[in-house]
Amino acid sequence: MRKKVIAGNWKMNKVLAEAEQFIADTKNSVPANDKVESVVCAPFVYLAALVDKAAGSDVKIAAQNMHFEDDGAFTGEVSPVMLKDIGVTYVVLGHSERREYFAETDETVNKKAHAAFNHGLTPIVCVGETLEQRESNETMTLVEDQVKKALAGLSEAQVKETIIAYEPIWAIGTGKTATSEQANEVCTHIRKVVAEAVSADAAEAVRIQYGGSVKPANVDELLSQSDIDGALVGGASLEADSFLKLVEAGA
Ligand code: PEP
């Protein structure tokens, strides 16, 4: 039985007081069980404060990106060493907004996945197609390519620990959710790709989230699908009560 993972991606939102209040409002309410884990993906500047605030609770703190090098002359960047040092445990890699606006590529996502594991961070690797790609029936080949390139060179044990977030770009922040069948179809395909590229055991263990306008009203149906092991959620993760409803759906 794979443990579900609900990750709230705040993107570039909240000031410090709001971020800390969110943790105060959720830390004693997230379920502590073997069915679901709760992850908050916050802006870099709040990570240290939120790790402190969430200490002793089952809320895990994630970064939304990182560099793949340990240190060096990379002005404005944040390294895996720094994230690990302050107690961050997860990191989102290759979100479509980073691919679109910040030149993230499959190659840098792969380097970052290796760097994450080298420093004990769990990567949440995002993949997904544009509307144009879906309409021209490229979804499966595109996602397959993204997954294979992201995971290239990782050990079987590392792949088992990886979280893959399938996020159709046309469903992110648009209010348009993929139907649960559409979402599951791609997640099933991703699991098959992992089975072929790595092993059946890795495919069985890897957790695959769906992301794209997930909210309390549609999360149950999405999580009931055979190959959807959680959700990566933007808009509906910003309010504590909404985030808690999403987490409860996984419990
Ligand atoms: C996301 O940020 O990855 C996302 C899926 O956003 P939203 O839930 O707002 O569509």
py3Dmol code that shows the C-alpha trace and the ligand (Angstrom):
import py3Dmol

protein = """\
ATOM      1  CA  MET A   1       0.000   0.000   0.000  1.00  0.00           C
ATOM      2  CA  ARG A   2       1.586   3.311  -1.087  1.00  0.00           C
ATOM      3  CA  LYS A   3       1.319   6.178   1.370  1.00  0.00           C
ATOM      4  CA  LYS A   4      -0.548   9.095  -0.168  1.00  0.00           C
ATOM      5  CA  VAL A   5       1.208  12.444  -0.281  1.00  0.00           C
ATOM      6  CA  ILE A   6      -0.604  15.765  -0.345  1.00  0.00           C
ATOM      7  CA  ALA A   7       1.711  18.649  -1.157  1.00  0.00           C
ATOM      8  CA  GLY A   8       0.605  22.266  -1.072  1.00  0.00           C
ATOM      9  CA  ASN A   9       2.555  24.439  -3.488  1.00  0.00           C
ATOM     10  CA  TRP A  10       2.243  28.008  -2.312  1.00  0.00           C
ATOM     11  CA  LYS A  11       4.209  29.338  -5.276  1.00  0.00           C
ATOM     12  CA  MET A  12       5.110  33.052  -4.746  1.00  0.00           C
ATOM     13  CA  ASN A  13       2.455  33.800  -2.152  1.00  0.00           C
ATOM     14  CA  LYS A  14       2.153  34.831   1.513  1.00  0.00           C
ATOM     15  CA  VAL A  15       4.182  37.069   3.790  1.00  0.00           C
ATOM     16  CA  LEU A  16       6.028  35.568   6.764  1.00  0.00           C
ATOM     17  CA  ALA A  17       3.264  36.095   9.322  1.00  0.00           C
ATOM     18  CA  GLU A  18       0.736  34.364   7.035  1.00  0.00           C
ATOM     19  CA  ALA A  19       3.114  31.497   6.353  1.00  0.00           C
ATOM     20  CA  GLU A  20       3.742  30.942  10.072  1.00  0.00           C
ATOM     21  CA  GLN A  21       0.039  31.214  10.877  1.00  0.00           C
ATOM     22  CA  PHE A  22      -0.697  28.492   8.321  1.00  0.00           C
ATOM     23  CA  ILE A  23       1.687  26.103  10.075  1.00  0.00           C
ATOM     24  CA  ALA A  24       0.231  27.020  13.470  1.00  0.00           C
ATOM     25  CA  ASP A  25      -3.258  26.295  12.110  1.00  0.00           C
ATOM     26  CA  THR A  26      -2.379  22.929  10.575  1.00  0.00           C
ATOM     27  CA  LYS A  27       0.424  21.347  12.586  1.00  0.00           C
ATOM     28  CA  ASN A  28      -1.782  19.785  15.238  1.00  0.00           C
ATOM     29  CA  SER A  29      -4.505  18.733  12.823  1.00  0.00           C
ATOM     30  CA  VAL A  30      -2.723  16.851  10.054  1.00  0.00           C
ATOM     31  CA  PRO A  31      -3.223  13.126  10.447  1.00  0.00           C
ATOM     32  CA  ALA A  32      -0.248  11.222  11.849  1.00  0.00           C
ATOM     33  CA  ASN A  33      -0.737   7.828  10.264  1.00  0.00           C
ATOM     34  CA  ASP A  34       0.668   5.548   7.601  1.00  0.00           C
ATOM     35  CA  LYS A  35      -1.941   6.529   4.994  1.00  0.00           C
ATOM     36  CA  VAL A  36      -1.022  10.102   4.151  1.00  0.00           C
ATOM     37  CA  GLU A  37       1.775  12.612   4.498  1.00  0.00           C
ATOM     38  CA  SER A  38       1.426  16.368   4.420  1.00  0.00           C
ATOM     39  CA  VAL A  39       3.954  18.577   2.692  1.00  0.00           C
ATOM     40  CA  VAL A  40       4.075  22.369   2.437  1.00  0.00           C
ATOM     41  CA  CYS A  41       6.149  23.765  -0.439  1.00  0.00           C
ATOM     42  CA  ALA A  42       7.042  27.294   0.607  1.00  0.00           C
ATOM     43  CA  PRO A  43       9.138  30.162  -0.789  1.00  0.00           C
ATOM     44  CA  PHE A  44      12.846  29.900   0.102  1.00  0.00           C
ATOM     45  CA  VAL A  45      12.829  32.861   2.496  1.00  0.00           C
ATOM     46  CA  TYR A  46      10.364  31.163   4.864  1.00  0.00           C
ATOM     47  CA  LEU A  47      11.781  27.659   4.875  1.00  0.00           C
ATOM     48  CA  ALA A  48      13.958  27.917   8.003  1.00  0.00           C
ATOM     49  CA  ALA A  49      11.205  29.602  10.013  1.00  0.00           C
ATOM     50  CA  LEU A  50       8.622  27.056   8.880  1.00  0.00           C
ATOM     51  CA  VAL A  51      10.845  24.075   9.668  1.00  0.00           C
ATOM     52  CA  ASP A  52      11.105  25.476  13.204  1.00  0.00           C
ATOM     53  CA  LYS A  53       7.364  26.148  13.412  1.00  0.00           C
ATOM     54  CA  ALA A  54       6.498  22.643  12.177  1.00  0.00           C
ATOM     55  CA  ALA A  55       8.997  20.874  14.463  1.00  0.00           C
ATOM     56  CA  GLY A  56       7.495  17.897  16.263  1.00  0.00           C
ATOM     57  CA  SER A  57       4.506  17.744  13.901  1.00  0.00           C
ATOM     58  CA  ASP A  58       3.749  15.718  10.795  1.00  0.00           C
ATOM     59  CA  VAL A  59       3.921  18.698   8.459  1.00  0.00           C
ATOM     60  CA  LYS A  60       6.973  18.355   6.205  1.00  0.00           C
ATOM     61  CA  ILE A  61       8.528  21.404   4.617  1.00  0.00           C
ATOM     62  CA  ALA A  62       9.593  21.470   0.964  1.00  0.00           C
ATOM     63  CA  ALA A  63      11.403  23.901  -1.294  1.00  0.00           C
ATOM     64  CA  GLN A  64       9.867  24.740  -4.670  1.00  0.00           C
ATOM     65  CA  ASN A  65      13.182  24.499  -6.537  1.00  0.00           C
ATOM     66  CA  MET A  66      16.940  24.365  -5.946  1.00  0.00           C
ATOM     67  CA  HIS A  67      20.254  24.442  -7.834  1.00  0.00           C
ATOM     68  CA  PHE A  68      22.031  21.154  -8.546  1.00  0.00           C
ATOM     69  CA  GLU A  69      25.468  22.283  -7.369  1.00  0.00           C
ATOM     70  CA  ASP A  70      26.476  22.096  -3.698  1.00  0.00           C
ATOM     71  CA  ASP A  71      27.923  25.627  -3.659  1.00  0.00           C
ATOM     72  CA  GLY A  72      29.723  28.144  -5.854  1.00  0.00           C
ATOM     73  CA  ALA A  73      29.326  31.263  -7.943  1.00  0.00           C
ATOM     74  CA  PHE A  74      25.602  31.014  -8.728  1.00  0.00           C
ATOM     75  CA  THR A  75      24.196  34.348  -7.587  1.00  0.00           C
ATOM     76  CA  GLY A  76      20.634  34.145  -6.371  1.00  0.00           C
ATOM     77  CA  GLU A  77      20.533  30.353  -6.212  1.00  0.00           C
ATOM     78  CA  VAL A  78      19.932  27.971  -3.297  1.00  0.00           C
ATOM     79  CA  SER A  79      21.732  24.634  -3.013  1.00  0.00           C
ATOM     80  CA  PRO A  80      20.648  21.216  -1.746  1.00  0.00           C
ATOM     81  CA  VAL A  81      23.271  21.505   1.002  1.00  0.00           C
ATOM     82  CA  MET A  82      21.582  24.660   2.276  1.00  0.00           C
ATOM     83  CA  LEU A  83      18.123  23.089   2.201  1.00  0.00           C
ATOM     84  CA  LYS A  84      19.287  19.992   4.039  1.00  0.00           C
ATOM     85  CA  ASP A  85      21.161  22.105   6.577  1.00  0.00           C
ATOM     86  CA  ILE A  86      18.004  23.942   7.670  1.00  0.00           C
ATOM     87  CA  GLY A  87      15.859  20.803   7.879  1.00  0.00           C
ATOM     88  CA  VAL A  88      13.973  20.856   4.593  1.00  0.00           C
ATOM     89  CA  THR A  89      13.062  17.306   3.524  1.00  0.00           C
ATOM     90  CA  TYR A  90      11.361  17.575   0.110  1.00  0.00           C
ATOM     91  CA  VAL A  91      12.006  19.608  -3.009  1.00  0.00           C
ATOM     92  CA  VAL A  92       9.781  20.232  -6.041  1.00  0.00           C
ATOM     93  CA  LEU A  93      11.703  19.873  -9.305  1.00  0.00           C
ATOM     94  CA  GLY A  94      10.730  20.812 -12.844  1.00  0.00           C
ATOM     95  CA  HIS A  95       7.411  22.487 -12.084  1.00  0.00           C
ATOM     96  CA  SER A  96       5.917  23.641 -15.392  1.00  0.00           C
ATOM     97  CA  GLU A  97       6.225  27.268 -14.282  1.00  0.00           C
ATOM     98  CA  ARG A  98       9.965  26.762 -13.834  1.00  0.00           C
ATOM     99  CA  ARG A  99      10.190  25.017 -17.189  1.00  0.00           C
ATOM    100  CA  GLU A 100       8.253  27.809 -18.897  1.00  0.00           C
ATOM    101  CA  TYR A 101       9.636  30.957 -17.219  1.00  0.00           C
ATOM    102  CA  PHE A 102      13.050  29.908 -15.896  1.00  0.00           C
ATOM    103  CA  ALA A 103      14.496  27.666 -18.598  1.00  0.00           C
ATOM    104  CA  GLU A 104      14.282  24.459 -16.554  1.00  0.00           C
ATOM    105  CA  THR A 105      14.950  21.460 -18.792  1.00  0.00           C
ATOM    106  CA  ASP A 106      14.733  17.691 -18.471  1.00  0.00           C
ATOM    107  CA  GLU A 107      18.525  17.682 -18.123  1.00  0.00           C
ATOM    108  CA  THR A 108      18.587  20.147 -15.216  1.00  0.00           C
ATOM    109  CA  VAL A 109      15.705  18.297 -13.565  1.00  0.00           C
ATOM    110  CA  ASN A 110      17.752  15.104 -13.767  1.00  0.00           C
ATOM    111  CA  LYS A 111      20.839  16.805 -12.295  1.00  0.00           C
ATOM    112  CA  LYS A 112      18.684  18.206  -9.508  1.00  0.00           C
ATOM    113  CA  ALA A 113      17.125  14.798  -8.793  1.00  0.00           C
ATOM    114  CA  HIS A 114      20.614  13.324  -8.347  1.00  0.00           C
ATOM    115  CA  ALA A 115      21.629  16.279  -6.174  1.00  0.00           C
ATOM    116  CA  ALA A 116      18.502  15.871  -4.044  1.00  0.00           C
ATOM    117  CA  PHE A 117      19.285  12.233  -3.293  1.00  0.00           C
ATOM    118  CA  ASN A 118      22.958  13.010  -2.699  1.00  0.00           C
ATOM    119  CA  HIS A 119      21.801  15.240   0.144  1.00  0.00           C
ATOM    120  CA  GLY A 120      18.924  13.219   1.554  1.00  0.00           C
ATOM    121  CA  LEU A 121      16.115  15.286   0.048  1.00  0.00           C
ATOM    122  CA  THR A 122      13.051  13.652  -1.523  1.00  0.00           C
ATOM    123  CA  PRO A 123      12.347  15.031  -5.006  1.00  0.00           C
ATOM    124  CA  ILE A 124       8.842  15.727  -6.272  1.00  0.00           C
ATOM    125  CA  VAL A 125       9.430  15.653 -10.030  1.00  0.00           C
ATOM    126  CA  CYS A 126       6.788  17.415 -12.135  1.00  0.00           C
ATOM    127  CA  VAL A 127       5.847  16.342 -15.646  1.00  0.00           C
ATOM    128  CA  GLY A 128       2.914  17.147 -17.898  1.00  0.00           C
ATOM    129  CA  GLU A 129       1.713  18.276 -21.292  1.00  0.00           C
ATOM    130  CA  THR A 130       0.352  21.521 -22.736  1.00  0.00           C
ATOM    131  CA  LEU A 131      -3.167  21.684 -24.167  1.00  0.00           C
ATOM    132  CA  GLU A 132      -1.703  21.736 -27.668  1.00  0.00           C
ATOM    133  CA  GLN A 133       0.275  18.566 -26.960  1.00  0.00           C
ATOM    134  CA  ARG A 134      -2.819  16.842 -25.532  1.00  0.00           C
ATOM    135  CA  GLU A 135      -4.903  17.819 -28.549  1.00  0.00           C
ATOM    136  CA  SER A 136      -2.285  16.437 -30.902  1.00  0.00           C
ATOM    137  CA  ASN A 137      -2.136  13.149 -28.959  1.00  0.00           C
ATOM    138  CA  GLU A 138       1.402  13.685 -27.707  1.00  0.00           C
ATOM    139  CA  THR A 139       0.638  13.354 -23.999  1.00  0.00           C
ATOM    140  CA  MET A 140       1.877   9.820 -23.457  1.00  0.00           C
ATOM    141  CA  THR A 141       5.107  10.136 -25.466  1.00  0.00           C
ATOM    142  CA  LEU A 142       5.909  13.535 -23.957  1.00  0.00           C
ATOM    143  CA  VAL A 143       5.319  12.414 -20.378  1.00  0.00           C
ATOM    144  CA  GLU A 144       7.227   9.176 -20.983  1.00  0.00           C
ATOM    145  CA  ASP A 145      10.198  11.166 -22.265  1.00  0.00           C
ATOM    146  CA  GLN A 146      10.094  13.583 -19.320  1.00  0.00           C
ATOM    147  CA  VAL A 147       9.921  10.744 -16.792  1.00  0.00           C
ATOM    148  CA  LYS A 148      12.761   8.740 -18.354  1.00  0.00           C
ATOM    149  CA  LYS A 149      15.013  11.798 -18.591  1.00  0.00           C
ATOM    150  CA  ALA A 150      14.245  12.924 -15.035  1.00  0.00           C
ATOM    151  CA  LEU A 151      15.007   9.510 -13.547  1.00  0.00           C
ATOM    152  CA  ALA A 152      18.038   8.657 -15.726  1.00  0.00           C
ATOM    153  CA  GLY A 153      20.904   7.211 -13.717  1.00  0.00           C
ATOM    154  CA  LEU A 154      19.046   7.022 -10.399  1.00  0.00           C
ATOM    155  CA  SER A 155      19.306   3.728  -8.532  1.00  0.00           C
ATOM    156  CA  GLU A 156      16.256   1.514  -8.114  1.00  0.00           C
ATOM    157  CA  ALA A 157      16.158   2.459  -4.417  1.00  0.00           C
ATOM    158  CA  GLN A 158      16.157   6.151  -5.322  1.00  0.00           C
ATOM    159  CA  VAL A 159      13.391   5.742  -7.890  1.00  0.00           C
ATOM    160  CA  LYS A 160      11.295   3.984  -5.257  1.00  0.00           C
ATOM    161  CA  GLU A 161      11.648   7.070  -3.055  1.00  0.00           C
ATOM    162  CA  THR A 162      10.885   9.564  -5.830  1.00  0.00           C
ATOM    163  CA  ILE A 163       7.525  11.287  -6.056  1.00  0.00           C
ATOM    164  CA  ILE A 164       6.348  12.051  -9.591  1.00  0.00           C
ATOM    165  CA  ALA A 165       3.699  14.738 -10.018  1.00  0.00           C
ATOM    166  CA  TYR A 166       1.677  14.458 -13.210  1.00  0.00           C
ATOM    167  CA  GLU A 167       0.435  17.977 -13.867  1.00  0.00           C
ATOM    168  CA  PRO A 168      -1.244  18.703 -17.194  1.00  0.00           C
ATOM    169  CA  ILE A 169      -0.276  22.319 -17.811  1.00  0.00           C
ATOM    170  CA  TRP A 170      -3.729  23.178 -19.123  1.00  0.00           C
ATOM    171  CA  ALA A 171      -5.187  22.251 -15.732  1.00  0.00           C
ATOM    172  CA  ILE A 172      -2.803  24.269 -13.543  1.00  0.00           C
ATOM    173  CA  GLY A 173      -4.405  27.342 -12.050  1.00  0.00           C
ATOM    174  CA  THR A 174      -7.132  27.302 -14.684  1.00  0.00           C
ATOM    175  CA  GLY A 175      -9.961  25.698 -12.752  1.00  0.00           C
ATOM    176  CA  LYS A 176     -10.018  22.964 -15.430  1.00  0.00           C
ATOM    177  CA  THR A 177      -9.304  19.636 -13.774  1.00  0.00           C
ATOM    178  CA  ALA A 178      -8.459  16.593 -15.821  1.00  0.00           C
ATOM    179  CA  THR A 179     -11.213  14.037 -15.299  1.00  0.00           C
ATOM    180  CA  SER A 180     -10.173  11.365 -12.833  1.00  0.00           C
ATOM    181  CA  GLU A 181     -10.039   8.888 -15.747  1.00  0.00           C
ATOM    182  CA  GLN A 182      -7.790  11.186 -17.808  1.00  0.00           C
ATOM    183  CA  ALA A 183      -5.516  11.747 -14.819  1.00  0.00           C
ATOM    184  CA  ASN A 184      -5.359   8.072 -13.922  1.00  0.00           C
ATOM    185  CA  GLU A 185      -4.692   7.018 -17.498  1.00  0.00           C
ATOM    186  CA  VAL A 186      -1.502   9.079 -17.576  1.00  0.00           C
ATOM    187  CA  CYS A 187      -0.455   8.033 -14.052  1.00  0.00           C
ATOM    188  CA  THR A 188      -0.902   4.375 -15.056  1.00  0.00           C
ATOM    189  CA  HIS A 189       1.252   5.020 -18.095  1.00  0.00           C
ATOM    190  CA  ILE A 190       3.945   6.639 -15.940  1.00  0.00           C
ATOM    191  CA  ARG A 191       3.983   3.562 -13.693  1.00  0.00           C
ATOM    192  CA  LYS A 192       4.407   1.370 -16.771  1.00  0.00           C
ATOM    193  CA  VAL A 193       7.280   3.546 -17.970  1.00  0.00           C
ATOM    194  CA  VAL A 194       8.983   3.166 -14.581  1.00  0.00           C
ATOM    195  CA  ALA A 195       8.453  -0.614 -14.725  1.00  0.00           C
ATOM    196  CA  GLU A 196      10.086  -0.819 -18.138  1.00  0.00           C
ATOM    197  CA  ALA A 197      12.883   1.661 -17.459  1.00  0.00           C
ATOM    198  CA  VAL A 198      13.733   0.575 -13.910  1.00  0.00           C
ATOM    199  CA  SER A 199      11.877  -2.428 -12.440  1.00  0.00           C
ATOM    200  CA  ALA A 200       8.471  -3.749 -11.489  1.00  0.00           C
ATOM    201  CA  ASP A 201       9.332  -3.187  -7.817  1.00  0.00           C
ATOM    202  CA  ALA A 202      10.232   0.447  -8.467  1.00  0.00           C
ATOM    203  CA  ALA A 203       6.967   0.956 -10.366  1.00  0.00           C
ATOM    204  CA  GLU A 204       5.018  -0.546  -7.496  1.00  0.00           C
ATOM    205  CA  ALA A 205       6.706   1.702  -4.955  1.00  0.00           C
ATOM    206  CA  VAL A 206       7.011   5.041  -6.762  1.00  0.00           C
ATOM    207  CA  ARG A 207       4.335   7.517  -5.755  1.00  0.00           C
ATOM    208  CA  ILE A 208       2.552   9.433  -8.483  1.00  0.00           C
ATOM    209  CA  GLN A 209       0.577  12.550  -7.663  1.00  0.00           C
ATOM    210  CA  TYR A 210      -1.914  14.353  -9.831  1.00  0.00           C
ATOM    211  CA  GLY A 211      -1.854  18.153  -9.931  1.00  0.00           C
ATOM    212  CA  GLY A 212      -4.046  20.687 -11.684  1.00  0.00           C
ATOM    213  CA  SER A 213      -6.914  22.554  -9.995  1.00  0.00           C
ATOM    214  CA  VAL A 214      -7.310  19.939  -7.258  1.00  0.00           C
ATOM    215  CA  LYS A 215      -9.670  21.149  -4.531  1.00  0.00           C
ATOM    216  CA  PRO A 216     -11.692  19.656  -1.676  1.00  0.00           C
ATOM    217  CA  ALA A 217     -14.636  19.090  -4.040  1.00  0.00           C
ATOM    218  CA  ASN A 218     -12.730  16.859  -6.474  1.00  0.00           C
ATOM    219  CA  VAL A 219      -9.921  15.358  -4.406  1.00  0.00           C
ATOM    220  CA  ASP A 220     -11.815  12.248  -3.244  1.00  0.00           C
ATOM    221  CA  GLU A 221     -12.543  11.091  -6.746  1.00  0.00           C
ATOM    222  CA  LEU A 222      -8.986  11.719  -7.911  1.00  0.00           C
ATOM    223  CA  LEU A 223      -7.467   9.892  -4.941  1.00  0.00           C
ATOM    224  CA  SER A 224      -9.774   6.915  -5.448  1.00  0.00           C
ATOM    225  CA  GLN A 225      -8.074   6.131  -8.766  1.00  0.00           C
ATOM    226  CA  SER A 226      -5.780   3.111  -8.936  1.00  0.00           C
ATOM    227  CA  ASP A 227      -2.561   4.921  -9.813  1.00  0.00           C
ATOM    228  CA  ILE A 228      -3.004   8.317  -8.150  1.00  0.00           C
ATOM    229  CA  ASP A 229      -1.109   8.433  -4.878  1.00  0.00           C
ATOM    230  CA  GLY A 230      -1.703  12.003  -3.869  1.00  0.00           C
ATOM    231  CA  ALA A 231      -1.952  15.535  -5.128  1.00  0.00           C
ATOM    232  CA  LEU A 232       0.238  18.555  -5.758  1.00  0.00           C
ATOM    233  CA  VAL A 233      -2.018  21.507  -5.122  1.00  0.00           C
ATOM    234  CA  GLY A 234      -1.549  25.219  -5.753  1.00  0.00           C
ATOM    235  CA  GLY A 235      -4.527  27.525  -5.207  1.00  0.00           C
ATOM    236  CA  ALA A 236      -6.505  25.255  -2.883  1.00  0.00           C
ATOM    237  CA  SER A 237      -3.516  24.772  -0.576  1.00  0.00           C
ATOM    238  CA  LEU A 238      -3.206  28.405   0.434  1.00  0.00           C
ATOM    239  CA  GLU A 239      -5.863  28.347   3.145  1.00  0.00           C
ATOM    240  CA  ALA A 240      -5.276  26.080   6.140  1.00  0.00           C
ATOM    241  CA  ASP A 241      -8.815  24.681   6.267  1.00  0.00           C
ATOM    242  CA  SER A 242      -8.776  23.796   2.580  1.00  0.00           C
ATOM    243  CA  PHE A 243      -5.338  22.157   2.881  1.00  0.00           C
ATOM    244  CA  LEU A 244      -6.548  20.126   5.865  1.00  0.00           C
ATOM    245  CA  LYS A 245      -9.561  18.895   3.885  1.00  0.00           C
ATOM    246  CA  LEU A 246      -7.247  17.739   1.109  1.00  0.00           C
ATOM    247  CA  VAL A 247      -5.012  15.911   3.564  1.00  0.00           C
ATOM    248  CA  GLU A 248      -7.995  14.307   5.282  1.00  0.00           C
ATOM    249  CA  ALA A 249      -9.160  12.996   1.915  1.00  0.00           C
ATOM    250  CA  GLY A 250      -5.942  11.001   1.711  1.00  0.00           C
ATOM    251  CA  ALA A 251      -6.230   9.588   5.229  1.00  0.00           C
TER     252      ALA A 251
END
"""
ligand_1 = """\
10
PEP
C 0.520 23.599 -8.951
O 0.924 24.655 -8.491
O 1.319 22.692 -9.162
C -0.907 23.446 -9.231
C -1.352 22.279 -9.611
O -1.694 24.568 -9.074
P -3.316 24.588 -8.992
O -3.708 23.555 -7.971
O -3.642 25.976 -8.548
O -3.835 24.245 -10.349
"""
view = py3Dmol.view(width=600, height=400)
view.addModel(protein, "pdb")
view.setStyle({"model": 0}, {"cartoon": {"style": "trace"}})
view.addModel(ligand_1, "xyz")
view.setStyle({"model": 1}, {"stick": {}})
view.zoomTo()
view.show()
